[in-house]
Amino acid sequence: MSLADGTATRALGTVLPGRSERFVIAAPASHEVDILARQAGGGTRYGPFHISLIAGATVPLTIRDGPQDRPASPPAVAPFGRLH
């Protein structure tokens, strides 16, 4: 999983299939960010998923393994936790 905030793209971390993970985003260049996901080994890419960050708020995002032609709503669950 990675985050693009308009100035750079940085890694958030790895979410194993069928698992969930929380990421805290501190001091982003913008409150409007894109989340990108990729299967291990450089496989299928998902996103970008546009997220509006709100200080102290939780923004859930679920990414499911599915066809590439449906990146905005793919059919392993990876909800995001508290983003600020």
Secondary structure by P-SEA (a helix, b strand, c coil): cbbbccccccccccccccccbbbbbcccccccbbbbbbccccccccccbbbbbcccbbbbbbbcccccccccccccbbbbcccc
